[in-house]
Amino acid sequence: MKPIIQLLHFGYHQAMSCIFPVAIFGTLALSSVIEVPWIHRYDAILLVLLGVQYLMYRSGLETRDEIKVICVFHFIGLVLELYKVWMGSWAYPEPGYTKLLGVPLYSGFMYASVASFMCQVWRRLRMDMTGWPGIASSMLLGGAIYLNFFTHHFIPDFRWWLMALVCIVFWKTWIIYRVRSITYRMPLTLAFIIVGVFIWLAENIATLLGAWKYPDQHESWKLVSFSKISSWFLLVIISVIIVAQLKHVKASRTTNDSH
């Protein structure tokens, strides 16, 4: 009976951590079947997601620090979206007033939702890391991964080399998380893979709902390439590195203030 109770508690915290991603997919789903005559779909999605973020903050579901992380990821994601759309990797074909160079501003929230999940689950499961490689190596690796998303269009794609480097840099790193009074641990790279697969599944749902379209999906919807799992694997690493470093900075600041 105890393992079932533990699983239920774990599932509850995972579900609560997914409130913002679920809000995004719910908005995409509803907006794909319900047309509001006086506002473009992309604009409506942005307004709804801004409202969800405000309500989550006011209700205490997200803290001020978590909102800051989400804003950072919204900017990181939006910059990447602007570049990818410009390069023709995918497109947002519908009209909208809140589009910047062909990219709707709500698109940054899809990246921010990853950060929202990471922040929420970190706090709810009282997560910690052991064997963290340190700020220099982790930030340099995160920067190289982000840069590769831009440079692979005109120089060789180093994603597989970067994935191998991730395994080397983080091979001693384990996630420590707690469900009720019991502590569990998992290799960080395994967590990267699991989250990457789930985001890939979510991406298939998002493209089916018309959030954006890849070039081979303009005629009819097709399954997103399995190679995208590696992209999400690397993106999750960036989110974990940023969240972990911010948590470390906050912990150090709290410790110094207590002395």
Backbone torsions as a table, in degrees:
resi	resn	phi	psi	omega
1	MET	NA	-37.9	-177.9
2	LYS	-60.9	-43.4	177.1
3	PRO	-58.8	-34.6	179.4
4	ILE	-67.6	-42.0	178.1
5	ILE	-62.3	-42.1	178.6
6	GLN	-62.1	-43.0	-179.8
7	LEU	-63.9	-40.0	179.3
8	LEU	-65.0	-42.5	177.9
9	HIS	-65.0	-42.2	178.1
10	PHE	-62.2	-44.8	179.0
11	GLY	-62.8	-38.2	178.9
12	TYR	-62.3	-47.1	-178.8
13	HIS	-67.4	-35.8	176.0
14	GLN	-64.3	-43.1	-179.5
15	ALA	-64.6	-42.6	179.3
16	MET	-65.9	-30.8	178.6
17	SER	-73.2	-17.5	-176.9
18	CYS	-98.6	12.3	-176.0
19	ILE	-56.9	-47.4	-177.4
20	PHE	-68.7	-46.5	174.5
21	PRO	-57.2	-40.1	178.5
22	VAL	-64.5	-38.1	177.6
23	ALA	-61.8	-39.1	178.7
24	ILE	-63.2	-49.5	-177.2
25	PHE	-69.5	-34.0	175.9
26	GLY	-64.1	-41.3	178.1
27	THR	-65.6	-42.1	177.6
28	LEU	-62.0	-41.4	-178.2
29	ALA	-66.2	-47.6	-178.5
30	LEU	-65.8	-41.2	-177.9
31	SER	-70.0	-17.4	178.5
32	SER	-80.4	-17.6	-178.8
33	VAL	-117.7	-18.6	179.2
34	ILE	-113.1	119.9	-179.0
35	GLU	-104.1	122.5	176.0
36	VAL	-93.2	118.0	-171.3
37	PRO	-65.6	-26.4	-172.6
38	TRP	-99.5	7.5	179.9
39	ILE	-149.3	141.2	177.2
40	HIS	-69.7	151.5	-176.3
41	ARG	-59.0	-46.5	-178.5
42	TYR	-61.4	-38.2	179.8
43	ASP	-68.4	-40.1	179.3
44	ALA	-64.2	-41.2	179.7
45	ILE	-61.0	-44.0	179.2
46	LEU	-60.7	-45.0	-179.5
47	LEU	-63.2	-42.0	179.2
48	VAL	-63.2	-45.2	-176.8
49	LEU	-68.6	-36.0	174.2
50	LEU	-62.7	-40.5	177.6
51	GLY	-64.5	-40.9	178.3
52	VAL	-62.5	-43.7	179.1
53	GLN	-62.1	-41.8	179.3
54	TYR	-62.9	-45.4	-179.4
55	LEU	-66.1	-37.1	178.5
56	MET	-65.4	-37.9	178.5
57	TYR	-70.4	-46.6	-178.1
58	ARG	-65.5	-30.8	-179.2
59	SER	-84.1	-9.1	-179.6
60	GLY	89.1	3.3	178.0
61	LEU	-69.1	-26.3	174.4
62	GLU	-129.7	141.4	179.7
63	THR	-88.9	170.2	178.4
64	ARG	-62.6	-40.6	178.3
65	ASP	-62.4	-38.6	179.1
66	GLU	-67.5	-36.7	175.8
67	ILE	-61.8	-39.3	178.5
68	LYS	-62.2	-43.8	178.7
69	VAL	-62.6	-41.9	179.8
70	ILE	-62.0	-41.3	178.3
71	CYS	-63.3	-40.6	177.2
72	VAL	-60.1	-45.1	-178.8
73	PHE	-71.1	-32.1	175.6
74	HIS	-61.1	-43.1	179.1
75	PHE	-66.7	-46.6	179.2
76	ILE	-58.5	-45.3	-179.8
77	GLY	-66.9	-39.5	-178.7
78	LEU	-66.0	-40.9	177.1
79	VAL	-60.5	-43.7	179.1
80	LEU	-64.8	-40.7	178.8
81	GLU	-62.1	-44.2	179.6
82	LEU	-57.9	-43.1	-178.9
83	TYR	-69.3	-45.8	-176.4
84	LYS	-64.6	-40.6	178.1
85	VAL	-66.8	-40.1	177.4
86	TRP	-61.7	-35.6	179.2
87	MET	-81.9	-6.7	177.9
88	GLY	83.8	16.1	-179.8
89	SER	-66.2	-38.0	174.2
90	TRP	-157.0	177.1	-174.7
91	ALA	-147.2	158.1	173.8
92	TYR	-117.5	91.7	-168.9
93	PRO	-76.2	-16.3	-175.4
94	GLU	-80.7	154.9	179.5
95	PRO	-75.4	163.4	177.5
96	GLY	179.8	146.3	177.5
97	TYR	-80.2	-26.3	-177.3
98	THR	-96.6	45.1	176.3
99	LYS	-110.1	136.6	177.9
100	LEU	-118.3	112.4	-178.7
101	LEU	52.8	42.7	177.2
102	GLY	86.5	0.6	-177.3
103	VAL	-115.0	120.8	176.3
104	PRO	-68.6	140.4	-175.5
105	LEU	-65.4	-22.1	178.8
106	TYR	-66.2	-20.2	-174.8
107	SER	-60.9	-30.9	178.1
108	GLY	-62.2	-26.1	179.6
109	PHE	-67.5	-25.2	179.1
110	MET	-67.5	-33.0	173.3
111	TYR	-77.0	-39.6	179.6
112	ALA	-62.7	-28.5	-179.8
113	SER	-65.6	-30.4	175.3
114	VAL	-65.2	-44.1	178.3
115	ALA	-65.3	-38.6	178.3
116	SER	-60.6	-45.6	178.3
117	PHE	-61.2	-45.6	-178.0
118	MET	-61.0	-45.6	-179.5
119	CYS	-64.3	-44.6	-178.0
120	GLN	-64.2	-49.0	-176.3
121	VAL	-68.7	-31.4	177.0
122	TRP	-61.5	-45.7	-178.4
123	ARG	-72.8	-43.8	-174.2
124	ARG	-69.7	-36.7	-179.6
125	LEU	-97.6	9.4	177.3
126	ARG	49.3	52.2	-174.0
127	MET	-71.4	156.2	174.3
128	ASP	-152.2	169.9	179.5
129	MET	-125.0	144.3	169.7
130	THR	-120.3	145.1	179.4
131	GLY	72.3	26.8	179.0
132	TRP	-64.8	133.0	-172.9
133	PRO	-69.0	-15.4	-179.1
134	GLY	109.8	162.3	-172.5
135	ILE	-68.1	-38.3	-175.4
136	ALA	-65.1	-55.8	-176.6
137	SER	-67.3	-39.2	-178.3
138	SER	-68.9	-42.6	-179.6
139	MET	-70.4	-37.5	176.5
140	LEU	-64.0	-41.5	178.6
141	LEU	-66.0	-43.6	177.7
142	GLY	-60.9	-41.0	178.0
143	GLY	-64.8	-39.9	179.1
144	ALA	-65.6	-38.6	178.8
145	ILE	-64.6	-46.6	-179.4
146	TYR	-63.5	-42.1	179.6
147	LEU	-63.2	-35.7	-178.7
148	ASN	-64.7	-28.4	176.3
149	PHE	-61.8	-26.4	-179.8
150	PHE	-92.5	-44.0	-169.4
151	THR	-79.8	-17.4	-174.9
152	HIS	-69.7	-7.3	177.4
153	HIS	-76.6	-21.7	-178.1
154	PHE	-132.9	-3.8	168.9
155	ILE	-132.8	167.7	-178.2
156	PRO	-53.9	146.9	178.7
157	ASP	-80.5	121.1	-177.3
158	PHE	-100.9	20.0	-173.8
159	ARG	-61.2	-37.4	-177.9
160	TRP	-71.7	-34.9	174.6
161	TRP	-66.8	-39.3	179.3
162	LEU	-67.2	-38.3	177.1
163	MET	-63.9	-39.5	176.6
164	ALA	-64.8	-39.6	178.9
165	LEU	-65.4	-35.9	176.1
166	VAL	-59.6	-45.3	-179.9
167	CYS	-61.9	-35.0	-179.8
168	ILE	-73.4	-47.3	-175.8
169	VAL	-67.5	-38.3	-174.6
170	PHE	-104.8	17.9	-173.9
171	TRP	-68.5	-20.8	177.5
172	LYS	-97.5	-1.5	-174.0
173	THR	-88.9	128.2	178.2
174	TRP	-124.1	144.3	173.1
175	ILE	-88.1	129.4	173.4
176	ILE	-105.6	124.0	177.5
177	TYR	-137.0	156.3	-172.0
178	ARG	-126.7	131.4	174.7
179	VAL	-118.8	112.2	-171.9
180	ARG	57.4	-118.9	-176.0
181	SER	-101.7	3.3	-175.2
182	ILE	-105.1	135.8	179.6
183	THR	-101.6	134.9	178.9
184	TYR	-123.5	164.8	177.7
185	ARG	-143.8	152.1	-177.6
186	MET	-150.4	140.8	175.0
187	PRO	-60.1	136.2	-176.0
188	LEU	-62.0	-39.8	-179.0
189	THR	-63.6	-35.0	176.9
190	LEU	-64.7	-39.9	177.4
191	ALA	-62.8	-39.6	177.5
192	PHE	-56.4	-47.6	-176.7
193	ILE	-63.7	-45.8	-178.1
194	ILE	-61.5	-48.0	-179.8
195	VAL	-65.3	-39.1	178.2
196	GLY	-59.6	-41.4	178.8
197	VAL	-64.8	-43.6	-179.3
198	PHE	-66.0	-37.0	177.4
199	ILE	-68.1	-36.9	176.3
200	TRP	-61.2	-41.8	176.7
201	LEU	-62.4	-41.8	178.1
202	ALA	-64.6	-35.9	179.1
203	GLU	-63.2	-39.0	176.7
204	ASN	-61.7	-41.1	178.1
205	ILE	-65.7	-41.8	-178.1
206	ALA	-63.3	-44.2	179.5
207	THR	-69.1	-33.3	176.4
208	LEU	-63.8	-34.9	179.5
209	LEU	-85.2	0.4	175.4
210	GLY	82.4	22.5	177.7
211	ALA	-62.7	-39.4	171.2
212	TRP	-159.2	173.5	-178.9
213	LYS	-135.9	134.2	171.1
214	TYR	-80.9	160.0	-177.1
215	PRO	-53.6	-35.4	-178.3
216	ASP	-84.5	6.5	-178.8
217	GLN	-110.6	4.3	-175.7
218	HIS	-72.0	-36.5	179.0
219	GLU	-77.0	-46.8	177.6
220	SER	-156.9	155.9	-177.2
221	TRP	-69.6	138.5	175.7
222	LYS	-132.9	155.5	177.9
223	LEU	-59.9	134.8	178.0
224	VAL	-65.9	139.6	-177.6
225	SER	-54.0	139.7	178.4
226	PHE	-62.4	-22.9	179.6
227	SER	-63.8	-20.3	178.9
228	LYS	-66.0	-21.3	177.7
229	ILE	-59.5	-39.1	179.3
230	SER	-64.8	-35.8	178.2
231	SER	-65.1	-44.4	179.1
232	TRP	-69.2	-35.0	174.9
233	PHE	-55.2	-46.5	-179.0
234	LEU	-71.5	-36.2	178.9
235	LEU	-66.6	-39.1	178.1
236	VAL	-61.5	-37.3	178.4
237	ILE	-60.4	-43.3	178.6
238	ILE	-59.8	-44.2	-179.1
239	SER	-63.9	-42.0	-179.8
240	VAL	-65.1	-42.0	-179.6
241	ILE	-60.9	-47.0	-178.7
242	ILE	-66.1	-46.8	-179.7
243	VAL	-63.1	-43.9	-179.4
244	ALA	-62.2	-41.9	-179.6
245	GLN	-67.4	-40.0	178.9
246	LEU	-66.6	-38.6	176.8
247	LYS	-64.1	-39.7	179.7
248	HIS	-65.0	-43.3	179.3
249	VAL	-63.0	-43.3	-179.9
250	LYS	-64.7	-41.4	179.0
251	ALA	-62.8	-41.7	179.1
252	SER	-65.2	-40.1	-179.9
253	ARG	-65.5	-40.3	179.2
254	THR	-64.3	-41.6	179.9
255	THR	-63.7	-43.0	180.0
256	ASN	-66.8	-36.0	-179.7
257	ASP	-69.8	-25.7	-177.2
258	SER	-80.4	-16.6	-179.1
259	HIS	-87.8	NA	NA
